[in-house]
Amino acid sequence: KRSRVAEIQSEEEEDETTGTEEEEEEKEEEEEEEEEEEPSEDEGRRTSRTRSKKPAPSTSTSSTSKPGKRRGRPPIKTRQATRTERSSDGTGRSSDGGGGMEENREDRSNRRSLKRGQDHKLEVCEQIISDILKLPESADFIDLVDKKKVPDYYDLIGRPICLAQIKEKTLYLQYETSEEFIEDFTTLLENCFSYNIEQSEVYENGKVLKKAFHSMLKSRLPDIHRTFVKSQRRS
């Protein structure tokens, strides 16, 4: 029995020693794991520090842009510069429509003044037709007769003409001489007297225009008026 008790005690002692050894081994393993985790944390801190120390990218364009070159939109041509540009065909029209119209008007005005300088009588003719249009009796003669309203007019009148056409021809320099202007106006009066009945309103208005026309022509172009009257008497 004593030997059995001694064996049991020795086994218990061995169990205690093995238990303490196991505990010590577990503690050592835990310490080793802690030591392994600590450097990883230190490394993370170091990497975060090194990242924070990197310089931030520069947002200024002066450092990246090349010297001598400027960025931005190309300069826009002003409207005034565009109007002064002329095309290669010599028409005087610019690249945009508005400038071309103004230049065409200027060219037309220059041609008109040049032609009037050669024949001052054409300028007087333009003044006469403008004054005729101011008369209230000219309302029936401004436009051509409406064919739908008066269908037989164009069967009886071989050369229809109106004051608007005469005015336009003076503006666009379609008359070469003052005699051509007088001929058109005379044709207008003859059409009136040929188609309309005497003492009708249109007929009487035509008489008013004829009287005013002769008065203006006599006061402004006396030589032309005398020649015109002689030609009327002969016919």
C-alpha positions as CSV (number, residue, x, y, z in Angstrom):
1,K,0.0,0.0,0.0
2,R,2.8,2.4,0.8
3,S,4.4,1.8,-2.5
4,R,1.1,2.4,-4.2
5,V,0.6,5.7,-2.4
6,A,4.1,6.7,-3.3
7,E,3.3,6.0,-7.0
8,I,0.2,8.1,-6.9
9,Q,2.0,11.0,-5.2
10,S,4.7,10.8,-7.8
11,E,2.1,10.8,-10.6
12,E,0.4,13.8,-9.1
13,E,3.7,15.6,-8.9
14,E,4.5,14.8,-12.5
15,D,1.0,16.1,-13.5
16,E,1.7,19.3,-11.6
17,T,5.1,19.8,-13.2
18,T,3.7,19.0,-16.7
19,G,0.8,21.4,-16.1
20,T,3.2,24.1,-15.1
21,E,5.4,23.3,-18.1
22,E,2.4,23.5,-20.4
23,E,1.3,26.8,-18.8
24,E,4.8,28.2,-19.3
25,E,4.9,27.0,-22.9
26,E,1.5,28.7,-23.5
27,K,2.8,31.9,-22.0
28,E,5.9,31.8,-24.2
29,E,3.8,31.2,-27.3
30,E,1.6,34.1,-26.4
31,E,4.6,36.4,-25.8
32,E,6.0,35.3,-29.2
33,E,2.8,36.1,-30.9
34,E,2.6,39.5,-29.2
35,E,6.2,40.2,-30.3
36,E,5.3,39.3,-33.9
37,E,2.2,41.6,-33.8
38,E,4.1,44.6,-32.4
39,P,6.4,45.0,-35.4
40,S,3.5,44.8,-37.8
41,E,1.8,47.7,-36.0
42,D,5.1,49.7,-36.0
43,E,5.5,49.1,-39.7
44,G,1.9,50.3,-40.3
45,R,2.7,53.5,-38.4
46,R,5.9,53.9,-40.3
47,T,4.2,53.5,-43.6
48,S,1.5,56.0,-42.7
49,R,4.2,58.5,-41.7
50,T,6.1,58.0,-44.9
51,R,2.8,58.5,-46.9
52,S,2.0,61.7,-45.1
53,K,5.5,63.0,-45.8
54,K,5.0,62.7,-49.6
55,P,4.6,66.1,-51.3
56,A,1.0,66.9,-52.5
57,P,0.6,67.2,-56.3
58,S,0.8,70.8,-57.5
59,T,-2.5,72.2,-58.9
60,S,-0.9,75.2,-60.5
61,T,-0.8,75.2,-64.3
62,S,2.3,77.3,-64.5
63,S,4.6,74.4,-63.5
64,T,3.2,71.9,-66.0
65,S,2.6,74.3,-69.0
66,K,5.3,74.7,-71.5
67,P,7.0,78.2,-71.7
68,G,6.0,80.4,-74.6
69,K,2.6,78.8,-75.1
70,R,-0.7,80.1,-73.7
71,R,-3.7,78.0,-73.3
72,G,-7.2,79.3,-74.1
73,R,-9.6,80.0,-77.0
74,P,-8.3,81.6,-80.2
75,P,-9.1,85.3,-80.5
76,I,-12.6,86.0,-82.0
77,K,-12.8,88.4,-84.9
78,T,-14.8,91.5,-84.1
79,R,-17.8,92.4,-86.2
80,Q,-16.1,95.5,-87.4
81,A,-13.1,93.6,-88.6
82,T,-15.3,91.2,-90.4
83,R,-17.1,93.9,-92.2
84,T,-13.9,95.4,-93.5
85,E,-12.8,92.1,-95.1
86,R,-13.4,91.8,-98.8
87,S,-13.8,88.7,-100.8
88,S,-11.4,87.7,-103.6
89,D,-14.0,88.0,-106.3
90,G,-13.9,91.8,-106.0
91,T,-17.6,92.2,-105.2
92,G,-17.0,94.0,-102.0
93,R,-19.0,91.5,-99.9
94,S,-17.7,90.5,-96.6
95,S,-17.9,87.1,-94.9
96,D,-21.1,87.9,-93.0
97,G,-24.3,89.0,-94.7
98,G,-24.8,92.2,-92.8
99,G,-21.5,93.8,-93.7
100,G,-21.9,92.8,-97.3
101,M,-25.3,94.6,-97.6
102,E,-23.8,97.8,-96.1
103,E,-20.9,97.7,-98.5
104,N,-23.3,97.1,-101.5
105,R,-25.3,100.1,-100.4
106,E,-22.1,102.2,-100.3
107,D,-21.1,101.0,-103.7
108,R,-24.5,101.7,-105.1
109,S,-24.4,105.2,-103.6
110,N,-21.0,105.8,-105.1
111,R,-22.1,104.6,-108.6
112,R,-25.2,106.8,-108.3
113,S,-23.2,109.9,-107.3
114,L,-20.8,109.2,-110.2
115,K,-23.6,108.8,-112.7
116,R,-25.4,111.9,-111.4
117,G,-22.2,113.8,-111.7
118,Q,-22.2,112.9,-115.4
119,D,-25.8,113.8,-115.8
120,H,-27.3,116.0,-113.1
121,K,-30.7,115.8,-114.8
122,L,-31.1,112.2,-113.5
123,E,-30.9,113.5,-109.9
124,V,-33.6,116.0,-110.7
125,C,-35.8,113.3,-112.1
126,E,-35.5,111.3,-108.9
127,Q,-36.6,114.4,-106.9
128,I,-39.6,114.9,-109.3
129,I,-40.9,111.3,-108.9
130,S,-40.5,111.6,-105.1
131,D,-42.6,114.7,-105.0
132,I,-45.2,113.2,-107.3
133,L,-45.6,110.3,-104.9
134,K,-46.3,112.7,-102.1
135,L,-49.5,113.9,-103.8
136,P,-52.7,112.2,-102.6
137,E,-53.9,111.8,-106.2
138,S,-50.9,109.4,-106.9
139,A,-52.5,106.6,-104.8
140,D,-54.2,105.0,-107.9
141,F,-50.9,104.9,-109.8
142,I,-48.4,103.6,-107.3
143,D,-48.9,99.9,-108.1
144,L,-49.8,98.1,-111.3
145,V,-53.5,97.4,-112.0
146,D,-54.7,94.2,-110.4
147,K,-55.4,91.7,-113.3
148,K,-58.0,89.9,-111.2
149,K,-60.0,93.0,-110.5
150,V,-59.6,94.5,-114.0
151,P,-59.0,91.5,-116.3
152,D,-59.4,93.5,-119.6
153,Y,-56.9,96.1,-118.7
154,Y,-53.9,94.2,-120.0
155,D,-55.8,93.4,-123.2
156,L,-56.2,97.1,-124.0
157,I,-52.9,98.5,-122.5
158,G,-49.8,97.2,-124.3
159,R,-47.2,98.7,-121.9
160,P,-48.4,98.8,-118.3
161,I,-46.3,100.9,-115.9
162,C,-46.7,102.4,-112.4
163,L,-45.0,105.0,-110.2
164,A,-43.3,102.4,-108.0
165,Q,-41.5,101.0,-111.1
166,I,-40.4,104.5,-112.1
167,K,-39.1,105.2,-108.6
168,E,-37.2,101.9,-108.5
169,K,-35.6,102.6,-111.9
170,T,-34.3,106.0,-110.6
171,L,-32.9,104.4,-107.4
172,Y,-31.1,101.6,-109.2
173,L,-29.8,103.9,-112.0
174,Q,-31.7,102.1,-114.8
175,Y,-32.2,105.3,-116.7
176,E,-29.4,106.4,-118.9
177,T,-30.9,109.8,-119.7
178,S,-33.6,112.1,-118.4
179,E,-35.6,111.6,-121.6
180,E,-36.1,107.9,-120.7
181,F,-37.6,108.9,-117.4
182,I,-39.9,111.4,-119.1
183,E,-41.0,108.8,-121.6
184,D,-42.0,106.3,-118.8
185,F,-44.0,109.0,-117.0
186,T,-45.7,110.0,-120.2
187,T,-46.7,106.4,-120.9
188,L,-48.2,106.1,-117.4
189,L,-50.4,109.2,-118.1
190,E,-51.4,107.9,-121.6
191,N,-52.5,104.6,-120.1
192,C,-54.7,106.4,-117.6
193,F,-56.4,108.5,-120.2
194,S,-56.8,105.6,-122.7
195,Y,-58.5,103.2,-120.3
196,N,-60.5,105.4,-117.9
197,I,-63.6,107.3,-118.8
198,E,-63.4,111.1,-118.8
199,Q,-64.6,112.8,-115.6
200,S,-64.0,109.5,-113.7
201,E,-62.0,109.8,-110.4
202,V,-59.0,108.0,-111.8
203,Y,-59.1,110.1,-115.0
204,E,-59.2,113.3,-113.0
205,N,-56.4,112.2,-110.7
206,G,-54.3,111.6,-113.9
207,K,-54.9,115.2,-114.9
208,V,-53.7,116.4,-111.6
209,L,-50.5,114.3,-111.9
210,K,-49.9,115.6,-115.4
211,K,-50.2,119.2,-114.4
212,A,-47.9,118.7,-111.4
213,F,-45.4,116.9,-113.6
214,H,-45.2,119.6,-116.2
215,S,-44.9,122.3,-113.5
216,M,-42.0,120.5,-111.8
217,L,-40.3,119.7,-115.1
218,K,-40.6,123.3,-116.3
219,S,-39.2,124.8,-113.1
220,R,-36.3,122.3,-112.6
221,L,-35.4,121.3,-116.1
222,P,-36.6,124.1,-118.4
223,D,-34.6,123.0,-121.5
224,I,-35.9,119.4,-121.2
225,H,-39.4,120.7,-120.7
226,R,-39.3,122.8,-123.9
227,T,-38.1,119.9,-125.9
228,F,-40.7,117.7,-124.4
229,V,-43.5,120.1,-125.2
230,K,-42.4,120.5,-128.8
231,S,-42.3,116.7,-129.2
232,Q,-45.9,116.4,-127.8
233,R,-47.2,119.1,-130.2
234,R,-45.7,117.2,-133.2
235,S,-47.2,113.9,-132.2
